[in-house]
Amino acid sequence: MNIQEGLIATFSIFASLLIVIIVVCLGWFLVWKLFLSRFKLVRELLSSAQSADSPTHLEGSSEAKSRNNRKVRRD
């Protein structure tokens, strides 16, 4: 085996690993955006910052306050 074949083999190994890493990262990103980010447990495990626009965090918003201040009509 000469040097040129060795370089081609090394390049093909590194290119293959790079493609695999890119595909895994892209897959993780898509799964995170479409599915995993909706679960509070997963967000806490990954210690990601809680977003204020999340529907599970309405305690401090004006929507939650107005919902709690509504009068219930009992006839």
N, C-alpha and C positions, 0 to 999 in steps of 0.2 A: 504494500500500500504506500503510495507516495504522499507527499505533503498536500497536494491539491485535493485528493480524495479525503484526507483527514480533515481538512478545513471545511469541505462540503458536508461531511458527516457531523462535525461539531456545530456548524451553522444550522443544519436541519434539526438537530436536537434542541438547540436553544430557540429556534423559531417555533417548534412544536410546543415547547413548554410555555412560551409567551402566548401562543394562541389559546392554550388550555387555561392559563391564568386569566386572560381577558374574558373568555367565555364564562368562567366560574364567577368572576366579579360582576359581569353583566347580569347573569342569572340571579345572583344574590340581590343586586339592586332592584331588579324587577319584582322578585318575591317580596322584598322589603316594602316597596312602594304599593304593591297591589294587595298584600295580605298581612304580613307580619307587623307592620306599623300600627295596625288597628288594635293590637292586644297590649294592654298596659303591662302585663307581666314581662313580655319580651322587651318592651322599651326600658323597663326597670333593670332587667338583666343586662342589657347593653348600655345602661346608664346614659341614655340619650336625653337630650333636653326636652322637657315637656312643652309642646306648642300651645299657644293661647287659643288657637282656632280649632282645637280638638273638641268634638262634641261631648267628651267625657269630662271636660274641665269647665263647667259653666257656673261653678260656685261663686266666683267673683264678678261675673258679668251682669249686665243690666237685665238680660233675659231671665236669669235665674231669680233676681230680686223681684221683678215684676210678676213672675209666675208664683212666687211665694206670697206676694201681697194681694193676690186676687181673693175676693170674698166669695165664699161658697154659699149658694142660695139653697136653703133647706125648707122646702114647702111641706 
